Amino acid sequence: MKQLLIWSFLLLSTSVKAQQNPLIACWSRYEVAFQGPATGNPFKDVSLTATFSNGNRKVTVSGFYDGGGTYRVRFMPDTIGEWRYSTKSNQPSLSGRTGTFQCGPPAAGNHGPVKVANTWHFKYADGQWYYPFGTTIYAWTHQGEALQEQTLHSLSSAGFNKVRMCVFPKYYTHVEEDPALYPFPQVSFNPNAAKRFVWDLSRFNPAFFQHLEKRIDDLAKLGIEADLILFHPYDKGRWGFDSLGTETDNRYLQYITARLSSFHNVWWSMANEFDFIKTKSRSIWDVYTKTVIDNDSYHHLCSIHNGSVYYDLWKDEFTHASIQNGAAVEDFGRAILQRNMVFKPVIYDEVCYEGNIEQRWGRLSGEEMVHAFWQGIIAGTYVTHGETIEDHPNDTIFWAKGGKFRGTSPPRIAFLRHIMEEGPGPLELADMWKDHQTAQSGTGYYIVYFGKQLQSEWTFNLPKKNGPNAGTKYKVEIIDTWAMTITPVSAVFETASPDGYRIFDKQLKKIKLPLRPYLALRITAVEH
Amino acid sequence: MKQLLIWSFLLLSTSVKAQQNPLIACWSRYEVAFQGPATGNPFKDVSLTATFSNGNRKVTVSGFYDGGGTYRVRFMPDTIGEWRYSTKSNQPSLSGRTGTFQCGPPAAGNHGPVKVANTWHFKYADGQWYYPFGTTIYAWTHQGEALQEQTLHSLSSAGFNKVRMCVFPKYYTHVEEDPALYPFPQVSFNPNAAKRFVWDLSRFNPAFFQHLEKRIDDLAKLGIEADLILFHPYDKGRWGFDSLGTETDNRYLQYITARLSSFHNVWWSMANEFDFIKTKSRSIWDVYTKTVIDNDSYHHLCSIHNGSVYYDLWKDEFTHASIQNGAAVEDFGRAILQRNMVFKPVIYDEVCYEGNIEQRWGRLSGEEMVHAFWQGIIAGTYVTHGETIEDHPNDTIFWAKGGKFRGTSPPRIAFLRHIMEEGPGPLELADMWKDHQTAQSGTGYYIVYFGKQLQSEWTFNLPKKNGPNAGTKYKVEIIDTWAMTITPVSAVFETASPDGYRIFDKQLKKIKLPLRPYLALRITAVEH
């Protein structure tokens, strides 16, 4: 597990004030601040964009008002060399401002934003495979500072590389507190009124977003992607952030994308359980998604997460399918069926949680949670963790607020991540509608997962479909996915010609297996 | 089973020559013939359309050349009353021809074309539920007449209400003969040439299509929908019908839709295993589908069937998803996952076949075939049968050529159809991601399917989700899906308030079950 710690050595995105031709690392953040009008309503009245150019390449980004008369423009360069910018604004003092910076090599540990690769999978911009192993901390940024720091500390050693987190505070079972910061300035508060809070929805509260940004940068330092949930239904009149109206919703999306698009580790999740947000029509999600995409010059990953009804996951605007459905990774032969329907990566972003709470979605055993990850990964899909364990009344529940992991699944999930990152690439079922246990990454690398099935021996066999030539030699290792052990088998296996739909060892060699559930095999071609 | 025989008493679509104001039954076929030019190439040179009107309603259909100087226009009226028509043509003798007919009530047994209903299901145009229980006879119309008649006789008592059948002849394992009729006139034949047949692709062979039409009418008489496969990959140079080129493909689609759109029982299947047709690009299917839809004024059901890669099943042009994937209905919890992804009916149109041939797709047991149907139906999806049984060398294989059913599944499939048609409506899983055994049609009707699971008793329980109020009374019948028996349980059950996520009988009543696989329960609300 020590190897996981190297994921932490990542450089913070560089935020700079306007300097003369500074050096900015690739995929980090260049930021320039201008002073401008502080009167009227700068959030609404002032327009500001900047066009950055490098050779023939031009990228236009929106600036934003950050309070106190300060306007900012942020940019994430993806090409080494000199970049120039020039601003446009309806305010003369903000228009025609120019400058340059040098983009240098990326900092160690910054692989750039995550992109879709090979239809079903992900790579960082620098070409390294990215396998999402996420967890869920919906309202962690709305808790007290000490708890937020504890959450970061927990994440620093857990092995997750993505978190699902909400912009807006959450009001729901296990998380009912008012946060310290709100996205809009507060006009009045009446604890006895039906509508307790009155907000000035024509303005934003920069401090709220500055805090959110700090936390996203904190995640970046840990090598963690922030799958940022832009809307959610867990409000129901407490603050009213689920029912701001279309105009404010759109202005909020423009503001947050102007602030955050330059963060290399941001993903857009249009909503959590979009269909449970009863104040928004189904069709409005296309409008909101367009707003986000039109304002994000970097094409960050973008998805929408469902409650009990899926959105139109095939739409081009969504880079991947973010799916709530625990059943899809409960047993063999399921996860692939949903992947077959959309030509994009599938992340099962909610599959119930490891926990012990009353609600059935919060009481998976650790074994069930880990099994779900293996079910997903062998089908060429991905799974997200969440933890709803409350052993003592004062325990924070990680899924809601963060704090400490108490479950048994996180180290096993990190172990699986480690196996994936040691391997040559993402997995695909070799014979997808007939053999739901055997995944491959080319003919040189197979993973066979047995799930709950116990067996005392296994005769070496692989699917004929997408299989190796006769005479290919393999070594086999027995993986105990729960004990987190990898045990080499001493024999070397050599494939015969196909016999029916399977390929066996020439001598029909078999191996002994311990009678334990949750075993897997790693089968790797060896040189002669 | 006698009750199934009433499905046979259906009236043939009425085909009439031009009479004075004839009476045409609703959803049957009005046909009018004109004499026109027989020289040149009437298939290409002559345009002919007719606009039919009833009050403000106008429907324009294409006519077609039927050989021997005869041009025909066909129309399927869907509204009772007087219809008038007027033709347009680039030939004066065919232009401005007018006439009228009276549309009367539909003939007994003609419920009109099948349409999508309630997002996931089907109804006939007259509002009656249609549950597809199809079988597969790819090349039956290309066999000898006696075999075709035997096939119809087999279908007349089998209980299937849809067949998947190809327009073009098929060259594949178990069906390699040349047919008597071809869709194009033959220019030359050289058995020793690489390309044995040379066709005049600028013309069609009306006799081929007349024969196909007769067979589709024969199916209509049996109450069977013709799911007509417009292209398929099973040619590979034998006749060249898989590689006619885009222009001929499009003309063929225009011709066949002009001839067949007025048949109430036609469905368009753009292709079988579209991805195995290597001569056509993926993108061309959008073009071909548009050609079909633009030429079909009645909006018949339209789908495209896959080999190992799905087409874009969500596209609006496809009324339903026609899916090859046996794994999806092999076990609980799978069929629903694909239905979740598309907001249209799902028919698992190829799930492997009951048979005993070498290929693994042709060796399901009867039990497995029937189990697949139950898996599909309880998840609110549908399944299609096929039979690949060859007990003796002279046996025709029904899936390929038709002939006689030899399998054990057809009567059990008819039994399930009978149960569905007795019920109040289509089934939906009540608690779709948690309970994959319990389907409902409202709270008054539940079907619980146990599959291979044996148990000596069953405590009355239903999902809380979408469940009944406390105090609802039910009777229970034990269905043996293999023995085709329905055994009433004498007790009456009365629901308590929910206990966790389930609803039990107030006295926790249970029933004894025989220790046999493939049992189901029918649970029906009873009046006090």
HADDOCK unambig.tbl for C-alpha pairs under 7 A between the chains (distance, minus, plus):
assign (segid A and resid 310 and name CA) (segid B and resid 340 and name CA) 6.58 0.50 0.50
assign (segid A and resid 310 and name CA) (segid B and resid 341 and name CA) 6.69 0.50 0.50
assign (segid A and resid 325 and name CA) (segid B and resid 433 and name CA) 6.92 0.50 0.50
assign (segid A and resid 327 and name CA) (segid B and resid 333 and name CA) 6.99 0.50 0.50
assign (segid A and resid 327 and name CA) (segid B and resid 433 and name CA) 5.42 0.50 0.50
assign (segid A and resid 327 and name CA) (segid B and resid 434 and name CA) 6.87 0.50 0.50
assign (segid A and resid 334 and name CA) (segid B and resid 334 and name CA) 5.61 0.50 0.50
assign (segid A and resid 337 and name CA) (segid B and resid 337 and name CA) 6.76 0.50 0.50
assign (segid A and resid 337 and name CA) (segid B and resid 338 and name CA) 6.18 0.50 0.50
assign (segid A and resid 338 and name CA) (segid B and resid 337 and name CA) 6.18 0.50 0.50
assign (segid A and resid 338 and name CA) (segid B and resid 338 and name CA) 5.76 0.50 0.50
assign (segid A and resid 340 and name CA) (segid B and resid 310 and name CA) 6.62 0.50 0.50
assign (segid A and resid 341 and name CA) (segid B and resid 310 and name CA) 6.69 0.50 0.50
assign (segid A and resid 341 and name CA) (segid B and resid 341 and name CA) 6.93 0.50 0.50
assign (segid A and resid 433 and name CA) (segid B and resid 325 and name CA) 6.95 0.50 0.50
assign (segid A and resid 433 and name CA) (segid B and resid 327 and name CA) 5.43 0.50 0.50
assign (segid A and resid 434 and name CA) (segid B and resid 327 and name CA) 6.89 0.50 0.50
